[in-house]
Amino acid sequence: MKEIEVFIDTEEIAEFFFHELVKRGYVPNEGELEEIADITFEYLLDKCIIDEEVEND
């Protein structure tokens, strides 16, 4: 299987969930969206779909 490099942005995840939830009649607040994004990121890590890399600035 070929390995590809993917960048996961939790802000992008939060925005995606916001739009999807609003379409379904929910209006989450910013804190809820951040939690959902963090949980999604942790899920992807837990399932070994992604690996976390820490950037050194």
MOWO-V545012 format. One record per pair of residues at least 24 apart in sequence whose C-alpha atoms are under 7 Angstrom apart, sorted by the first residue. I is the first residue (numbers start at 0). J is the second residue. Records with the same first field share a line. If there is no record, write none. Layout:
I = J  J
This chain:
9 = 36  37  40
12 = 36
